[in-house]
Amino acid sequence: QVQLVESGGGLVQAGGSLRLICAASGRTFSNYAMAWVRQAPGKGREFVAAINWSGTNTYYRHSVKGRFTISRDNAKNTVYLQMNSLKPEDTAVYYCAADPNIIKVATTPDYWGQGTQVTVSS
């Protein structure tokens, strides 16, 4: 029903920036809340940011607030995560997620991408 493909990850030095891109397939993209979650080696999956279907409401975990910005372009079926002032603790595989429910998308979303690796060196 919804297919998600992430890109934009890479290796950066602390303090650097990356922009992650999630390309979605499906005519119902604009009806879904979207989120970014991440998983560091040996750790559980962690909520990063979420955005409602219209892009009018955004949510962030405290540790990334002010540094990361989630946005979406429904005309392009795309969601973005602009990451600035990156820290080594941001190192993780970042996944794009989609769900009709803005609350559920942060925990148990209906759809996941395959992830993109973000590595921040100190």
DSSP file with accessible surface (Angstrom, degrees, kcal/mol):
  #  RESIDUE AA STRUCTURE BP1 BP2  ACC     N-H-->O    O-->H-N    N-H-->O    O-->H-N    TCO  KAPPA ALPHA  PHI   PSI    X-CA   Y-CA   Z-CA
    1    1 A Q              0   0  169      0, 0.0     2,-0.4     0, 0.0    27,-0.3   0.000 360.0 360.0 360.0 -44.0    0.0    0.0    0.0
    2    2 A V        -     0   0   15    108,-0.1     2,-0.4    24,-0.1    24,-0.2  -0.995 360.0-168.0-134.8 129.4    2.9    2.4    0.9
    3    3 A Q  E     -A   25   0A 127     22,-1.2    22,-2.3    -2,-0.4     2,-0.4  -0.971   7.2-164.4-118.2 133.2    6.5    1.9    0.0
    4    4 A L  E     -A   24   0A   8    108,-0.4   110,-0.5    -2,-0.4     2,-0.4  -0.958   7.3-174.8-122.9 134.1    9.2    4.0    1.6
    5    5 A V  E     -A   23   0A  79     18,-2.0    18,-2.8    -2,-0.4     2,-0.2  -0.982  11.4-155.5-131.2 119.9   12.8    4.5    0.4
    6    6 A E  E     +A   22   0A  18     -2,-0.4     2,-0.3    16,-0.2    16,-0.2  -0.639  19.3 160.8 -93.8 152.3   15.3    6.5    2.4
    7    7 A S  E     +A   21   0A  56     14,-2.1    14,-2.9    -2,-0.2   109,-0.1  -0.948  38.8  73.0-155.1 170.6   18.5    8.2    1.1
    8    8 A G        +     0   0   34      1,-0.3    11,-0.3    -2,-0.3    14,-0.1   0.350  60.7 132.7 103.5  -6.0   20.9   10.9    2.1
    9    9 A G        +     0   0   29     12,-0.1     2,-0.3     9,-0.1    -1,-0.3  -0.194  22.4 126.0 -71.3 169.9   22.8    9.2    4.9
   10   10 A G  E     -e  118   0B  29    107,-0.7   109,-2.8   106,-0.1     2,-0.5  -0.988  57.6 -55.9 168.9-168.4   26.6    9.2    5.1
   11   11 A L  E     +e  119   0B 125     -2,-0.3     2,-0.3   107,-0.2   109,-0.2  -0.906  53.4 163.1-105.8 124.7   29.6   10.0    7.1
   12   12 A V  E     -e  120   0B  24    107,-2.6   109,-2.7    -2,-0.5     2,-0.2  -0.946  36.1-109.5-136.5 158.4   30.1   13.4    8.6
   13   13 A Q  E >   -e  121   0B 149     -2,-0.3     3,-2.3   107,-0.2    73,-0.2  -0.506  53.1 -79.5 -81.7 155.4   32.1   15.1   11.2
   14   14 A A  T 3  S+     0   0   50    107,-2.3    73,-0.2     1,-0.3    -1,-0.1  -0.295 121.2  29.8 -53.4 136.5   30.6   16.4   14.4
   15   15 A G  T 3  S+     0   0   53     71,-3.3    70,-0.6     1,-0.3    -1,-0.3   0.247  98.3 117.0  92.8 -10.6   28.9   19.7   13.8
   16   16 A G    <   -     0   0   25     -3,-2.3    70,-2.3    70,-0.2     2,-0.3  -0.085  56.7-122.5 -82.0-175.5   28.2   18.9   10.2
   17   17 A S        +     0   0   62     67,-0.2     2,-0.3    68,-0.2    67,-0.2  -0.927  21.0 179.9-133.0 152.1   24.8   18.5    8.5
   18   18 A L  E     - B   0  83A  27     65,-2.2    65,-3.3    -2,-0.3     2,-0.5  -0.983  17.2-145.9-143.3 151.5   22.9   16.0    6.4
   19   19 A R  E     - B   0  82A 128    -11,-0.3     2,-0.3    -2,-0.3    63,-0.2  -0.976  15.4-156.0-119.9 117.6   19.5   15.9    4.8
   20   20 A L  E     - B   0  81A   0     61,-2.8    61,-2.1    -2,-0.5     2,-0.4  -0.704   7.4-157.6 -90.2 144.3   17.7   12.6    4.7
   21   21 A I  E     -AB   7  80A  44    -14,-2.9   -14,-2.1    -2,-0.3     2,-0.5  -0.975   8.2-165.5-126.2 134.2   15.1   12.0    2.1
   22   22 A a  E     -AB   6  79A   0     57,-2.8    57,-2.1    -2,-0.4     2,-0.5  -0.972   7.9-161.7-119.9 114.8   12.2    9.6    2.2
   23   23 A A  E     -AB   5  78A  49    -18,-2.8   -18,-2.0    -2,-0.5     2,-0.4  -0.862  11.2-160.7 -98.1 125.0   10.5    8.9   -1.1
   24   24 A A  E     -A    4   0A   9     53,-2.9     2,-0.4    -2,-0.5   -20,-0.2  -0.835   7.7-151.0-109.8 143.4    7.1    7.3   -0.8
   25   25 A S  E     +A    3   0A  65    -22,-2.3   -22,-1.2    -2,-0.4     2,-0.1  -0.903  52.4  71.7-109.2 140.5    5.0    5.4   -3.4
   26   26 A G  S >  S-     0   0   29     -2,-0.4     3,-1.2   -24,-0.2   -24,-0.1  -0.148  73.8-112.2 127.7 139.1    1.3    5.5   -3.3
   27   27 A R  T 3  S+     0   0  245      1,-0.2     3,-0.3     2,-0.1    -1,-0.1   0.633 111.2  62.4 -73.1 -13.0   -1.5    7.9   -4.1
   28   28 A T  T >   +     0   0   49    -27,-0.3     3,-1.9     1,-0.2     4,-0.3   0.250  65.8 113.4 -96.5  12.8   -2.5    8.1   -0.4
   29   29 A F  G X  S+     0   0    2     -3,-1.2     3,-2.0     1,-0.3    -1,-0.2   0.877  70.9  58.7 -52.1 -43.9    0.8    9.6    0.8
   30   30 A S  G 3  S+     0   0   43     -3,-0.3    -1,-0.3     1,-0.3    -2,-0.1   0.665  99.1  59.9 -66.2 -13.7   -0.8   12.9    1.8
   31   31 A N  G <  S+     0   0  101     -3,-1.9     2,-0.4     2,-0.1    -1,-0.3   0.479  92.7  88.1 -89.4  -3.2   -3.2   11.1    4.2
   32   32 A Y  S <  S-     0   0   14     -3,-2.0     2,-0.2    -4,-0.3    69,-0.1  -0.790  71.5-133.2-105.2 138.0   -0.4    9.6    6.3
   33   33 A A  E     -F   99   0B   3     66,-2.3    66,-2.2    -2,-0.4     2,-0.3  -0.603  32.1-151.0 -71.9 147.1    1.5   11.0    9.2
   34   34 A M  E     +FG  98  51B   0     17,-2.6    17,-2.8    -2,-0.2     2,-0.3  -0.901  16.6 178.9-125.3 153.9    5.2   10.5    8.7
   35   35 A A  E     -FG  97  50B   1     62,-2.2    62,-2.6    -2,-0.3     2,-0.4  -0.978  23.6-137.1-149.2 158.4    8.1   10.0   11.1
   36   36 A W  E     +FG  96  49B   0     13,-2.8    12,-2.3    -2,-0.3    13,-1.8  -0.988  26.5 175.3-114.5 130.7   11.8    9.4   11.3
   37   37 A V  E     -FG  95  47B   3     58,-2.4    58,-3.5    -2,-0.4     2,-0.3  -0.900  10.4-156.5-127.3 161.0   13.0    6.8   13.8
   38   38 A R  E     -FG  94  46B  11      8,-2.7     8,-3.4    -2,-0.3     2,-0.4  -0.949   9.6-157.8-139.3 158.6   16.6    5.6   14.4
   39   39 A Q  E     -FG  93  45B  64     54,-2.0    54,-2.3    -2,-0.3     6,-0.2  -0.943  10.4-157.5-140.7 115.2   18.4    2.6   15.8
   40   40 A A    >   -     0   0   23      4,-0.5     3,-2.3    -2,-0.4    52,-0.1  -0.518  45.6 -74.3 -84.8 158.2   22.0    2.7   17.0
   41   41 A P  T 3  S+     0   0  109      0, 0.0    -1,-0.1     0, 0.0     3,-0.1  -0.281 119.0   3.7 -55.5 127.7   24.1   -0.4   17.2
   42   42 A G  T 3  S+     0   0   92      1,-0.2     2,-0.3    -3,-0.1    -2,-0.0   0.546 114.8 100.1  75.8   7.1   23.0   -2.6   20.1
   43   43 A K  S <  S-     0   0  146     -3,-2.3    -1,-0.2     1,-0.1     3,-0.1  -0.786  72.9-101.9-122.6 166.1   20.1   -0.3   21.0
   44   44 A G        -     0   0   54     -2,-0.3    -4,-0.5     1,-0.1     2,-0.2  -0.244  51.2 -76.9 -79.3 171.1   16.4   -0.2   20.4
   45   45 A R  E     -G   39   0B 110     -6,-0.2     2,-0.4    -8,-0.1    -6,-0.2  -0.496  50.7-159.0 -72.3 138.5   14.5    1.8   17.9
   46   46 A E  E     -G   38   0B  67     -8,-3.4    -8,-2.7    -2,-0.2     2,-0.1  -0.969  16.7-120.4-129.6 128.5   14.2    5.5   19.0
   47   47 A F  E     +G   37   0B  48     -2,-0.4   -10,-0.2   -10,-0.2     3,-0.1  -0.403  33.0 168.8 -64.6 137.8   11.7    8.1   17.8
   48   48 A V  E     -     0   0B   0    -12,-2.3    13,-2.1     1,-0.4     2,-0.3   0.738  56.6 -21.4-115.1 -56.2   13.3   11.2   16.2
   49   49 A A  E     -GH  36  60B   0    -13,-1.8   -13,-2.8    11,-0.2    -1,-0.4  -0.992  50.5-164.4-158.6 155.2   10.6   13.3   14.6
   50   50 A A  E     -GH  35  59B   2      9,-2.3     9,-2.3    -2,-0.3     2,-0.3  -0.978   1.0-165.3-143.9 157.7    7.1   13.2   13.2
   51   51 A I  E     -GH  34  58B   3    -17,-2.8   -17,-2.6    -2,-0.3     7,-0.2  -0.998  22.2-121.7-145.0 138.9    4.9   15.3   11.0
   52   52 A N    >   -     0   0   17      5,-2.0     3,-0.9    -2,-0.3   -20,-0.1  -0.169  41.0 -90.5 -76.8 177.7    1.1   15.2   10.4
   53   53 A W  T 3  S+     0   0  145      1,-0.3   -21,-0.2   -22,-0.2    -1,-0.1   0.808 125.1  40.5 -62.3 -33.1   -0.5   14.7    7.1
   54   54 A S  T 3  S-     0   0   45    -23,-0.1    -1,-0.3     3,-0.0    20,-0.1   0.574 106.6-120.1 -92.4 -11.0   -0.7   18.4    6.2
   55   55 A G  S <  S+     0   0   28     -3,-0.9    -2,-0.1     2,-0.2    17,-0.1   0.528  82.5 114.9  83.7   7.7    2.7   19.4    7.5
   56   56 A T  S    S+     0   0  101      1,-0.1     2,-0.4    -5,-0.0    -3,-0.1   0.677  70.5  48.6 -84.8 -19.3    1.2   21.8   10.0
   57   57 A N        -     0   0   80      2,-0.0    -5,-2.0    -5,-0.0     2,-0.3  -0.985  64.2-178.8-126.7 132.9    2.3   20.0   13.1
   58   58 A T  E     -H   51   0B  60     -2,-0.4     2,-0.3    -7,-0.2    -7,-0.2  -0.935   6.3-164.3-129.0 154.8    5.7   18.6   13.9
   59   59 A Y  E     -H   50   0B 109     -9,-2.3    -9,-2.3    -2,-0.3     2,-0.3  -0.994   7.2-177.3-140.8 141.7    7.1   16.7   16.9
   60   60 A Y  E     -H   49   0B  42     -2,-0.3   -11,-0.2   -11,-0.2     2,-0.2  -0.981  31.4-111.5-138.7 148.7   10.7   16.0   18.0
   61   61 A R    >>  -     0   0   76    -13,-2.1     3,-1.6    -2,-0.3     4,-1.0  -0.523  42.5-111.4 -72.2 152.7   12.4   14.1   20.7
   62   62 A H  G >4 S+     0   0  172      1,-0.3     3,-0.6     2,-0.2    -1,-0.1   0.844 111.2  61.2 -58.0 -38.5   14.1   16.5   23.1
   63   63 A S  G 34 S+     0   0   55      1,-0.2    -1,-0.3     3,-0.1   -15,-0.0   0.681 112.6  36.4 -69.1 -16.6   17.7   15.7   22.2
   64   64 A V  G X> S+     0   0    0     -3,-1.6     4,-2.4   -16,-0.2     3,-2.3   0.517  83.8 122.9-110.8  -7.5   17.2   16.8   18.5
   65   65 A K  B << S+c   68   0A 136     -4,-1.0     4,-0.1    -3,-0.6   -16,-0.0  -0.320  81.9  17.1 -61.1 130.0   14.9   19.7   19.0
   66   66 A G  T 34 S+     0   0   81      2,-0.5    -1,-0.3    -2,-0.0     3,-0.1   0.196 125.1  60.0  91.2 -16.2   16.4   22.9   17.5
   67   67 A R  T <4 S+     0   0   29     -3,-2.3    17,-1.9     1,-0.2     2,-0.3   0.731  99.8  50.4-108.5 -37.6   18.9   20.8   15.5
   68   68 A F  E  <  -cD  65  83A   3     -4,-2.4    -2,-0.5    15,-0.2     2,-0.4  -0.806  60.7-166.4-106.5 148.6   16.7   18.7   13.3
   69   69 A T  E     - D   0  82A  75     13,-2.3    13,-2.9    -2,-0.3     2,-0.4  -0.985   4.9-158.4-135.7 123.4   13.8   19.7   11.1
   70   70 A I  E     + D   0  81A   4     -2,-0.4     2,-0.3    11,-0.2    11,-0.2  -0.814  23.0 160.1 -98.2 140.3   11.2   17.4    9.6
   71   71 A S  E     - D   0  80A  52      9,-1.7     9,-2.9    -2,-0.4     2,-0.3  -0.948  20.0-151.7-149.5 168.2    9.2   18.6    6.6
   72   72 A R  E     - D   0  79A  31     -2,-0.3     2,-0.5     7,-0.3     7,-0.2  -0.994  12.6-156.3-146.9 154.1    7.2   17.1    3.7
   73   73 A D  E > > - D   0  78A  54      5,-3.1     5,-1.9    -2,-0.3     3,-1.0  -0.894  10.2-173.2-128.9  98.1    6.2   17.9    0.2
   74   74 A N  G > 5S+     0   0   46     -2,-0.5     3,-0.6     1,-0.3   -44,-0.2   0.802  83.6  61.6 -66.5 -28.7    3.0   16.0   -0.6
   75   75 A A  G 3 5S+     0   0   98      1,-0.2    -1,-0.3    -3,-0.1   -45,-0.0   0.803 113.9  36.3 -65.1 -28.2    3.1   17.0   -4.2
   76   76 A K  G < 5S-     0   0  139     -3,-1.0    -1,-0.2     2,-0.2    -2,-0.2   0.348 106.7-125.1-103.3   2.2    6.4   15.1   -4.5
   77   77 A N  T < 5 +     0   0   53     -3,-0.6   -53,-2.9    -4,-0.4     2,-0.4   0.912  68.3 131.4  53.0  47.5    5.5   12.3   -2.1
   78   78 A T  E   < -BD  23  73A  16     -5,-1.9    -5,-3.1   -55,-0.2     2,-0.4  -0.978  43.3-165.9-136.9 140.4    8.6   13.1   -0.1
   79   79 A V  E     -BD  22  72A   0    -57,-2.1   -57,-2.8    -2,-0.4     2,-0.3  -0.960  15.7-159.0-122.8 146.5    9.5   13.7    3.5
   80   80 A Y  E     -BD  21  71A  37     -9,-2.9    -9,-1.7    -2,-0.4     2,-0.4  -0.866  15.9-159.8-124.7 154.3   12.8   15.2    4.7
   81   81 A L  E     -BD  20  70A   0    -61,-2.1   -61,-2.8    -2,-0.3     2,-0.6  -0.891  12.1-162.0-132.4 104.4   14.9   15.3    7.8
   82   82 A Q  E     -BD  19  69A  64    -13,-2.9   -13,-2.3    -2,-0.4     2,-0.6  -0.788  10.8-166.4 -84.4 120.8   17.3   18.2    7.9
   83   83 A M  E     +BD  18  68A   0    -65,-3.3   -65,-2.2    -2,-0.6     2,-0.3  -0.944  10.9 173.1-116.6 116.2   20.0   17.4   10.5
   84   84 A N        +     0   0   60    -17,-1.9   -67,-0.2    -2,-0.6   -68,-0.2  -0.782  59.8  23.5-116.5 163.4   22.3   20.2   11.6
   85   85 A S  S    S-     0   0   66    -70,-0.6    -1,-0.2    -2,-0.3   -69,-0.2   0.906  84.6-159.9  49.7  48.4   24.9   20.3   14.4
   86   86 A L        -     0   0    2    -70,-2.3   -71,-3.3    -3,-0.2   -70,-0.2  -0.251   7.6-158.5 -64.7 146.0   25.2   16.6   14.3
   87   87 A K    >   -     0   0   87    -73,-0.2     3,-2.4   -72,-0.1     4,-0.3  -0.854  31.4-110.3-121.2 155.6   26.7   14.8   17.3
   88   88 A P  G >  S+     0   0   52      0, 0.0     3,-1.9     0, 0.0    32,-0.4   0.849 117.0  63.6 -54.4 -33.3   28.4   11.4   17.5
   89   89 A E  G 3  S+     0   0  130      1,-0.3   -49,-0.1   -49,-0.0    -3,-0.0   0.573  89.2  69.2 -70.5  -7.8   25.4   10.2   19.5
   90   90 A D  G <  S+     0   0    1     -3,-2.4    -1,-0.3    30,-0.0     2,-0.2   0.522  70.7 121.3 -81.6  -7.4   23.2   10.8   16.4
   91   91 A T    <   +     0   0   33     -3,-1.9     2,-0.3    -4,-0.3    28,-0.2  -0.398  40.5 105.7 -60.5 124.2   25.0    7.9   14.8
   92   92 A A  E    S- I   0 118B   1     26,-2.0    26,-2.6    -2,-0.2     2,-0.6  -0.967  76.2 -80.0-178.4 170.2   22.3    5.3   13.8
   93   93 A V  E     -FI  39 117B  35    -54,-2.3   -54,-2.0    -2,-0.3     2,-0.5  -0.854  48.3-146.2 -87.4 127.0   20.4    3.8   11.0
   94   94 A Y  E     -FI  38 116B   0     22,-2.9    22,-1.9    -2,-0.6     2,-0.4  -0.851  14.3-165.4-102.8 129.3   17.5    6.2   10.2
   95   95 A Y  E     -F   37   0B  39    -58,-3.5   -58,-2.4    -2,-0.5     2,-0.4  -0.895  14.7-138.0-115.7 142.3   14.2    4.8    9.1
   96   96 A a  E     -F   36   0B   0     -2,-0.4    17,-2.0   -60,-0.2     2,-0.3  -0.766  26.4-170.2 -92.2 140.6   11.2    6.5    7.5
   97   97 A A  E     -FJ  35 112B   0    -62,-2.6   -62,-2.2    -2,-0.4     2,-0.4  -0.968   9.7-164.7-135.4 151.3    7.8    5.5    8.8
   98   98 A A  E     +FJ  34 111B   1     13,-1.9    13,-1.9    -2,-0.3    12,-0.6  -0.996  17.5 149.7-138.3 141.8    4.2    6.1    7.8
   99   99 A D  E     -F   33   0B   4    -66,-2.2   -66,-2.3    -2,-0.4     6,-0.1  -0.933  48.2-123.8-164.0 144.6    0.9    5.6    9.5
  100  100 A P  S    S+     0   0   79      0, 0.0     2,-0.5     0, 0.0   -47,-0.2   0.764  97.6  73.4 -62.2 -22.5   -2.5    7.3    9.3
  101  101 A N  S  > S-     0   0   77      1,-0.1     4,-2.2   -68,-0.1   -69,-0.0  -0.835  71.1-152.4-101.3 123.5   -2.3    7.9   13.1
  102  102 A I  T  4 S+     0   0   51     -2,-0.5     4,-0.4     1,-0.2    -1,-0.1   0.794  98.3  44.7 -64.6 -29.1    0.1   10.6   14.3
  103  103 A I  T >4 S+     0   0  129      2,-0.1     3,-1.1     1,-0.1     4,-0.4   0.919 113.6  47.5 -79.7 -46.6    0.6    8.9   17.6
  104  104 A K  G >> S+     0   0   69      1,-0.2     4,-1.5     2,-0.2     3,-1.5   0.812  98.6  69.9 -66.0 -28.8    1.0    5.4   16.3
  105  105 A V  G 3< S+     0   0    0     -4,-2.2    -1,-0.2     1,-0.3    -2,-0.1   0.786  96.9  53.6 -62.4 -25.2    3.5    6.5   13.6
  106  106 A A  G <4 S+     0   0   27     -3,-1.1    -1,-0.3    -4,-0.4    -2,-0.2   0.628 125.3  18.5 -83.7 -14.0    6.1    7.1   16.3
  107  107 A T  T <4 S+     0   0   95     -3,-1.5    -2,-0.2    -4,-0.4    -3,-0.1   0.733 137.6   7.5-121.8 -61.5    5.8    3.7   17.9
  108  108 A T  S  < S-     0   0   87     -4,-1.5    -2,-0.1    -5,-0.1    -3,-0.1  -0.565  75.6-176.0-130.0  69.1    4.3    1.0   15.7
  109  109 A P        -     0   0   10      0, 0.0   -10,-0.2     0, 0.0    -4,-0.1  -0.244  32.0-126.9 -67.5 156.1    3.8    2.4   12.3
  110  110 A D  S    S+     0   0   82    -12,-0.6     2,-0.4     1,-0.1   -11,-0.2   0.811  91.2  35.0 -70.3 -30.8    2.1    0.5    9.5
  111  111 A Y  E     -J   98   0B  47    -13,-1.9   -13,-1.9  -110,-0.0     2,-0.3  -0.973  62.2-175.8-134.9 143.3    5.0    1.0    7.1
  112  112 A W  E     -J   97   0B  88     -2,-0.4  -108,-0.4   -15,-0.2   -15,-0.2  -0.956  17.6-135.7-131.0 151.1    8.8    1.2    7.3
  113  113 A G        -     0   0   10    -17,-2.0  -108,-0.2    -2,-0.3     3,-0.1  -0.314  34.3-104.6 -88.7-176.5   11.6    1.9    4.9
  114  114 A Q        -     0   0  184   -110,-0.5  -109,-0.1     1,-0.1   -19,-0.1   0.592  62.2-120.4 -89.0 -11.5   14.8    0.0    4.8
  115  115 A G        -     0   0   21    -19,-0.1     2,-0.4     1,-0.1   -20,-0.2   0.106  12.7-121.3  95.2 156.0   16.9    2.7    6.5
  116  116 A T  E     - I   0  94B  20    -22,-1.9   -22,-2.9  -109,-0.1     2,-0.3  -0.999  27.8-118.0-136.9 135.8   19.9    4.8    5.7
  117  117 A Q  E     - I   0  93B  85     -2,-0.4  -107,-0.7   -24,-0.2     2,-0.5  -0.572  24.4-171.6 -80.3 130.4   23.1    4.9    7.7
  118  118 A V  E     -eI  10  92B   0    -26,-2.6   -26,-2.0    -2,-0.3     2,-0.5  -0.988   5.6-177.8-118.7 122.2   24.2    8.1    9.4
  119  119 A T  E     -e   11   0B  50   -109,-2.8  -107,-2.6    -2,-0.5     2,-0.6  -0.984   6.7-168.4-124.3 125.0   27.6    8.1   11.0
  120  120 A V  E     -e   12   0B   7     -2,-0.5     2,-0.2   -32,-0.4  -107,-0.2  -0.952  10.8-153.8-115.5 117.7   29.0   11.1   12.9
  121  121 A S  E      e   13   0B  43   -109,-2.7  -107,-2.3    -2,-0.6    -2,-0.0  -0.614 360.0 360.0 -91.3 150.6   32.6   11.1   13.8
  122  122 A S              0   0  140     -2,-0.2    -1,-0.1  -109,-0.2   -35,-0.0  -0.344 360.0 360.0 -92.4 360.0   34.1   13.0   16.7
